[in-house]
Amino acid sequence: MANRPDPSPDTGVAGRGVAAAVEFAALGAGLTLTIAVMARLPDWSRSLGAFQILYAVSFGFFALAALRLARYRDVPAAGVLVMSVALATRAALLPVTPTLSDDIYRYVWEGRVVSAGANPYALAPDDARLAPLRDVRVWPKVNHPELATIYPPAAEAGFALVARLSPTLAAMKGWILIHDVALIGVLLAWCGSLGVPRAAALVYAWNPLVLVEYAGSGHHEPTAMLFLALAFWLAARRPVLSGLALAVGALIKLAPLVALPFLIRRWNARGRAACLALLVPGLAWFWILTRGAASGLRAYWAGWKNNPPLFDALERVTGSYANARVVAIVALAVVTLAALALAWPAERATRAMLRAGVAVSPVLHPWYLGWLVMFEPLAPSAPWLLLTLTVTMNYGLLHAPFERATYHASAAVRLIEYGAPALLAVVLWIGRRSRHGDAHA
């Protein structure tokens, strides 16, 4: 029998490419199927055990894809596959009625208030003057009805726009998902401009926390995150648009302000002027609007606390909530100055600030982590991604807490929630040190 010729190197490379593409698609299909099953649960809060099991399974598909990103570097049209799975999973979750959080009801309510010509900064939802706007679908689920709004002016403008079109949960979720999908598009372009494989955008686009909190529960973080991503992507080429994007993002949610000290160094004079011309009066107006006795922002700043990683320890050491707040602010200032002194790239510095903010904040709702996840495609961190799994323990552990409205995870639960990612970080650090030592041996 004649000897068969050895396959050419090109054939081997092509075969590996096909295998990588098939694996990539299979993981995306597994994630989509799991999310679709999750979407069929009638109530995530009442079916918390089933929800968390399905969440863990979906995280498994996501984690496998994230761990094997290097294998997918050369998969043809990887960006198309990332976006296709992102769209399919979000479409599956769009009809879900939020039960883990009631924030979206507040968005819809405030959109109605603004579109009716009333002032949500002066009138709390339970104010009798707003009684004509009440209904049986939205009004009963508006949280903290005794407090005026906490949201900046651009967020209120978005809520009002949706209310003008359709004052419903479905319309509000659609508004949020438009921004979320656009953010994925920007991340794909941003990765490409930095030489990062476009497949890395799945670290945000396929992350179960992102899917559940934004497509499922309808938190509006993507409406601001989109503009922060645009600010980074446009910084070098379009500094004026970049500056305006950061200002708009910060007037929707305040979180993009952490990037200002680092991006402002990239912009030219026109970019800086454009940003500050919009941002300074916008923030001043917001501060004036939120000075009333019923201010939600004042209440949030003065005493709210939920699921803090380190803030409880700061409070014990300093003796009061207010003192712990001061220490947290000083810590963030130190991180900012260190990043500036070391001339870190704006992306790295902003991610460090967001991580530090999460660590010392008195409030860490699961959806806050989306701000960190949007930077993870640039350099994925296993411990921080693991936190997007364990943070769901903040909702309870396999069964819904009886005191859902006032539930706070116990210290033991938070030890697991934050301890597992911290332990993984230590293990990975020891491994790197060991490999570094071997290399110099």
N, C-alpha and C positions, 0 to 999 in steps of 0.2 A: 504494500500500500504506500502510495507516494506520501511524503511528508507534507503536511499543510503549511503554507507560509505563515509566519508569525504576523499577528495583526499589526498594522502600522501604528506609530505613536498617535497619529491624528485620529485613528479609529478609537483608541483607548480614551483619548481626551473627550471625544464626542460621546462615547458611552457613559463616561462619568458625568458629563453635562446633562445627559438625558436622565440618568438616575437621580441627580440632584434636583432637577426640575420636577420629576415625579414625586420625590420625597417632599419637596417644598409645597406642591399642590395638595398632597395628601394631608399634611399637617394643617394647611388652611381649611381643607374640607372637614377635618375632624373638629377644628375649632368652630366652624360655622354650624355643624350639626349639633354640637353641644350647646351652643348659644341658642339655637332654635328650640331645643328641648327646654332650656331654662326659660325662654320666653313664654312657653305654654303653662308654666306654673301660674295658678290663679292669683297668688299673693305671695310675694317674696318674703315678707315679714312673717306671716303666719306659717309659711313653709320654709323656715330659715334653714333647717337641716338639709333639705333637698337642694335648696338654693346654694348653700355653701359647698356641698359635695359637687354639684355641677360646676360651680366656680373653680374648685380645685382641679377638676378634670380639664376644663378649658384652659386653666393656667398651665397644666401639663403640656398640652399641645403648643401653647404659646412659648413656654420655656424651652422646649425642644427646638423650635424654630429659631429662637434667639441664640441658643447655645451653638447652633450650626450655621450661623450667618456666614462664616468664611466659606463654607461649602456652596452657598448660593450666590457668591459674588458675581459669577459669570453666567447665571441662569438668564436666558434670553427673556426680555420683557418682564424682568422681576418686578419692576414698579407697577406694571399692569396687574400682576397677580396680587401684589400687596393691596392695591386699591380695590380689586374685585372682591377679595375677602372682606375688606373693610366695609364696603358697601353692603354686601350680603348680610354680615352680622348686624350692622346697624339697622337694616331694613327689618330684620327679624325682631329687633327690640323696640322699634318705633311704636307698635301698638300697645306695649306694656304700660299698665297704669302704675305710676310710682307708688310704692308702699314703704320703702326703706327710709324715705325722706319726703317731706312735704314742701320743700323749698319752691318747687315749680308752681304751686298754688299761689304763693306769694308773688311770683313774677307776673302771673296772669292777672291777679288782683290789682297790682300796682299799674300794670298797663291800662287796665280799665280806668283807674283813678286819673292817670295823666291824660288819657284820651278824652275823659269827661271834663277836663279843664281844672281839676282839683290839684292840690299840692301834696304829694305823698310825704314830703319832709315836714309838713306842718300838721297833717291829719293822720293819726294812727288808724289802722283798719277798723277799730271798734268805735271810732268817733261817730256820733249819731248823724252828723252831716253827710256821711257816706252811706247811710242806710239804703238809699234808693239803688245803689249799685250791688247790693247783696243778692245772692242767688243760693240755690240749694246744692249746687255742684262744687263751686270753688270756695265761696265764703266760709263754710264751716271748717275747712281744712287750712285756712291761712294761719301760719304760725306767728306767735308773739303778737297777737292783734292789738296789744296795749302799746306797742312801740311803733314809731314812725320808721320810714325806710332807712336801711343801712347802705343802699347801693348808690354809686356815683351817677352823675347826670347822664352820661352816655348810655349807661345800662338802662336807665329809666326811659330814655328815648327809644331804645330798641324794644322794650316791653310795650311802649305805647304804639309803636309801629305795628307790632303783631296784633295788638288789641284792635287797631283800626281795621285790619284785614280779617281777623277771626279771633275773638277773645276766648280761645279754648286751649286745653292742654295739648292737643294734637298739633295745633299751629305753633305753640311755643316750642315743643320738641322739634318740630321741623326747622324752626329758626335756629335753634342750637345746633342741630345736625348739619345744616348748611355750612355753618362756620367750622364745625368739626371736620367735615370732609374737605373743605377748602384748606384747613390746616394741614391735613395729610398731603395734599398737593404741594403746599409750600415746603413741607419737610422733605418730600421727594426731590424738589428742586434744590433746596438748601444742601441736602446730602450730596447731590451731584456737583454743586459748585465748590464743595470742600473736598472733593475726591473720595467721599465716603460712599460705599456701594448703596444704591437706592433700596436694595432689599432691607437695609437697616431701618428704614422707616417703619417696618412692621413692629418694632419695639414700642412705638406709640400706637400705630394703627390697629394692631391685633391684641393689645394689652387688655385682659379682661376687666381690669379696674376702669380703664377708659370707656370700654363698651358699657359696663353696668352703670357707671355713675353719670355718663353723659347721654348715651342713647337710651338707657333704661330708666334712670331716675330723673333725667332732665336737668341736671345742674348746668348753669350757663357759663362755666369757666371757658369753654372753647371760644365764646364770643370775644373774649379778651386775649386768650392765648394766640389766636390767629394773628392779631396785630403785633404781638411780641415777636412771633416767628418772622413776620414780614419785616419788622425792624431790623432783625439780624441779617436776614437774607439780602435786604436792600442796602445795608449800611455802607458797603464799599462803592457800589455803583450808583445809587440814588439816595444820597444822604438826606435830602430834603424830605423825600417820601418816607425814608426810614424814621426820621425825627417825628414826622406827623403820625406815623403808625404807632410809635411808642406812646405818644401823647394820647391818642385815641384809646389804646389798650389800657392805659392807666386811668382813664376817665370812665372805663367800664368796670374794671377791678383794679385795686391799688397795687397788686403784686408786681406788675411790670416796672414799677419805680425802682426796684432793686437793680435793674439793668442800666439805669440812667448814668451812674458814675462811670461805667465802663464803655457804653456806647458813645457817650458824648465825646470821648477822646478820638473816636473813629470819624466822626462827622466833621465836615468843614464848617465854616462860620455860618453859612446859610442853613445847613442842617440843624445846627444848634439853635439858631434863631427861630426856625420854624417850629421846632419842638417846644421851646420855652414860651413862644408866643401863644400857643394853644394850651399848654399844660399849666402854666402858672395861674392865669385867670380862671381856668376850669377848676383847679384844686381850691383856689381861694373861694370861689362861688360855692363849691361843695362844703367847705368848712363852715361858711356862713349859714348855709341851709341846714346843717346838722347840729346847730347849737341849741335847739329847743329842748324843753324839759323831757319830752318823750322821745328824744333822739335814739334810734337804734344803734347808731355808731358809738355814741357815748356809753350806752349800756354794754355793748360788746367790749369796748376798751377797758371799762372799769371793773368788770368782774366775771365775764364769761370764761368758762373752762370746760374742756371736754377732751379726754383721751390724750393728755399731754405726755410726750416722751420724757422730758427733763424738768418741766416747769414745776411740778410738785416738789422736787428736790430743791430747786431754787427758792421756792416759797418757804420751805422749812428752814433753810439756811439763813435767809434774809429776814424772816419773821413776818412778812406780809406779802399780799398779792402785788401791791403797788411797788414795793422794793424789788420783787422778782421781775416785774416788768422793766424796771430801770436796768437791772443786771442784763436782761435779755437784749435790751437796746444797745447797751455798751458792747456786748458780745458781737452783735451784728456790725457795729461800727468798727470794731477791731478787725473783723473778717474783711470788711470793705477796704480799710486802710492797708491791710496786708496784701490783698489782691492788687491794689494800685501800686504799692511799693515794689512788688515782685513783677509788675507789668504782665500779669496773666492776660491771655486772650479774653475778650469780652464774654465768649461762650463759657469758658471755664470759670471765670470769676462769677458770672451770674448763677451758674449751677451751684457753686460753692455757697453763695448767699442764700439761694432757695433751700439748700440742704440745712444750712445753719438756722434759717428761719423755722423750718419744720422742727428741728431739734429743740429749740427754746420757746416755741410758741405755747401759750396756754390752751390753744384749741387746735386739734388736728382731726378734722373730718376726713374720711377716706378720699373724697373727691379733691381735696387740696393737693394730693400727690400727683395729679395730672400735670401740674406746673413743672414738676421734676421730670416726669416721664417724657415730656416733649423734648427734653435735651438728651435723653438717653440714647437715641439713635447715633449720636456723634461719638459716644464712647460708653457702651452699655456697662452697668455696674450690677453684678449679680446680687449683692446684699440689698441695694435699693429696689431692685426689681422684686426680690423676695418680699420686701415690705408691702408691695402692692397685692400680695396674696394674704399675708398675715393681718393686714389692717382691717380686713372684713370682720375680724373678731370684735371690732368696735360695735357691730350690730347685735352681738350676742354670740353664743357658742352652741350651734346646732339646734337651738330652740329659741323662739322669740321670748324676750324678757316680758314679764307681766307688766312692768312699769315702763313700757316702751317710750312714752313721752318724756320721761325723766331719767332714762337708763344711762348709766355711765359704767364702762368696763372696770372691773375690779383690778387691784394692783397685780394679782396673780395672772389675770388674763393679759394685762399689758406687759408683764414680764415675758410671756411667751411671744406676744405680738412684736415687741421690739427686741427681745433677747435673741430670737432665732436669726434675724438679719445681722445683729451685732456679732453673734457667734460665727456666722458664715464669714463676715468681714475679717475677724481675727484669724480664722483658719486660712483664708486666702492670703492674708498678710504674712503669716508664718511660712506658707508655701512659697511665696515670692522671695522671702528672705533666704529660705533654704536653697532655692535654685540659684539665687545671686551668689550665695556662699560657695556653692559647688562650682559655679562658673569661674570663680577666682581662686579655687583651690589648686 
